[in-house]
Amino acid sequence: MPDFPTPDLSHLTRADFRNVYEPAEDTFLLLDAIEEHPRIALDDDRQRDRDWPSVCLEIGSGSGCVSTFVAKVVGRSNALFLTTDVNPHAARATRRTGEKNEVTLDPVVMDLASALLPRLRRSVDLLIFNPPYVPTESAEVASPSNLPAPLFSISASWAGGVDGREVLDRFLPYADELLAPGGVFLMVLLEDNAPEEIITEVRDRWGWTGRRVKERRAGRERLVIVQFVRGADVHVG
Ligand SMILES: C[S@@+](CC[C@H](N)C(=O)[O-])C[C@H]1O[C@@H](n2cnc3c(N)ncnc32)[C@H](O)[C@@H]1O
C-alpha cells in the first residue's frame, strides 16, 4: 500500500490560522483512518479498477487538509470532492490547499449540508465530518439561530455546545438524507461525546452499522474515529 504524505499546507500562514482551524491531532487521526481504510486506500491493482467512491463530501473542511488527502488517496480523476464550511475563510483555505496539492476540491459555504439537499439525496458515497465537539455554552456554537455572529469566530471550529453534541446531533439527520446505499460515514468524536450512545442511536434510527475504527489519547482528551456504513439494500426513493 503506498504511503500518502500529509498535504502540503505551507501556503497557509499564522494569519490564516487565526480564522481557520489549524490541523491538529484530530485531523491527523482522521487521515490515519482514511489511509488504513480498506475501501478507500486500495492496492495498485484494485486502484486501477476503482469505481468507488464517486461522490465524497466533507462537512466543516477547515484548511482542506482532510479532503485534499482523500482526493490524493482516491485518485484525483475518479471522484467529485465536495466540501462545506460555515466559515468563508475556511472555504478559501480549502480551495487553496487543493490547488497547492494539485487536486480539485469544490468548497461551498453553508451551514452543514443545507444547500446540497435535495439534489444530493442518498448520493454521497464517502461522508466525513470532524465536527466542533468540545463541550461549551450553546451561544458559542455556529447554528442558524446564532449566525452570523460566530461565523468568523475560530471558536465555532471547536465549540460543540451541550455535551459537545449540538452540531453533531443537528447533522445526523442530514447524514441520513445524504449517504448513499453502501456509503461510508467517518466522524471524529471525543470519548466525552459518548460514542457508544451515538452508535446505538444511529443503529436504532436507521439500521446503520457503526464502530470505532481508530482512537488515540491527545492530552486530556481521548479522540475516537467512528465509522458508520449504510446497508446497500436501502430503498432509494
Ligand atoms: C474541528 S474543525 C475541523 C476542520 C478540518 N476538517 C480538520 O479536520 O482539520 C470543524 C470545522 O467545522 C466548521 N463548522 C462549524 N460549524 C459548522 C456548521 N454549522 N456548518 C458547517 N461547518 C461548520 C468549522 O468552521 C471548522 O472548520
The ligand as an SDF file (V2000), in Angstrom:
LIG
                    3D

 27 29  0  0  0  0  0  0  0  0999 V2000
  -12.7230   20.7350   14.2350 C   0  0  0  0  0  0  0  0  0  0  0  0
  -12.7560   21.7740   12.7990 S   0  0  0  0  0  0  0  0  0  0  0  0
  -12.2390   20.5810   11.5530 C   0  0  0  0  0  0  0  0  0  0  0  0
  -11.5380   21.2040   10.3690 C   0  0  0  0  0  0  0  0  0  0  0  0
  -10.9270   20.1960    9.3980 C   0  0  0  0  0  0  0  0  0  0  0  0
  -11.9370   19.3220    8.8370 N   0  0  0  0  0  0  0  0  0  0  0  0
   -9.8890   19.3610   10.0920 C   0  0  0  0  0  0  0  0  0  0  0  0
  -10.1450   18.1680   10.3510 O   0  0  0  0  0  0  0  0  0  0  0  0
   -8.7980   19.8950   10.3760 O   0  0  0  0  0  0  0  0  0  0  0  0
  -14.5240   21.9360   12.4930 C   0  0  0  0  0  0  0  0  0  0  0  0
  -14.8890   22.7270   11.2430 C   0  0  0  0  0  0  0  0  0  0  0  0
  -16.3260   22.7320   11.1400 O   0  0  0  0  0  0  0  0  0  0  0  0
  -16.7420   24.0310   10.7430 C   0  0  0  0  0  0  0  0  0  0  0  0
  -18.1210   24.2220   11.1970 N   0  0  0  0  0  0  0  0  0  0  0  0
  -18.5630   24.5210   12.4440 C   0  0  0  0  0  0  0  0  0  0  0  0
  -19.9040   24.6030   12.4650 N   0  0  0  0  0  0  0  0  0  0  0  0
  -20.3260   24.3440   11.1990 C   0  0  0  0  0  0  0  0  0  0  0  0
  -21.6040   24.3100   10.5760 C   0  0  0  0  0  0  0  0  0  0  0  0
  -22.7180   24.5330   11.2610 N   0  0  0  0  0  0  0  0  0  0  0  0
  -21.6620   24.0350    9.2390 N   0  0  0  0  0  0  0  0  0  0  0  0
  -20.5110   23.8260    8.5290 C   0  0  0  0  0  0  0  0  0  0  0  0
  -19.2810   23.8530    9.0670 N   0  0  0  0  0  0  0  0  0  0  0  0
  -19.1820   24.1050   10.3770 C   0  0  0  0  0  0  0  0  0  0  0  0
  -15.7520   24.9740   11.3790 C   0  0  0  0  0  0  0  0  0  0  0  0
  -15.7400   26.2350   10.7270 O   0  0  0  0  0  0  0  0  0  0  0  0
  -14.4420   24.1710   11.2300 C   0  0  0  0  0  0  0  0  0  0  0  0
  -13.8100   24.4690   10.0090 O   0  0  0  0  0  0  0  0  0  0  0  0
  1  2  1  0
  2  3  1  0
  2 10  1  0
  3  4  1  0
  4  5  1  0
  5  6  1  0
  5  7  1  0
  7  8  2  0
  7  9  1  0
 10 11  1  0
 11 12  1  0
 11 26  1  0
 12 13  1  0
 13 14  1  0
 13 24  1  0
 14 15  1  0
 14 23  1  0
 15 16  2  0
 16 17  1  0
 17 18  1  0
 17 23  2  0
 18 19  1  0
 18 20  2  0
 20 21  1  0
 21 22  2  0
 22 23  1  0
 24 25  1  0
 24 26  1  0
 26 27  1  0
M  CHG  2   2   1   9  -1
M  END
$$$$
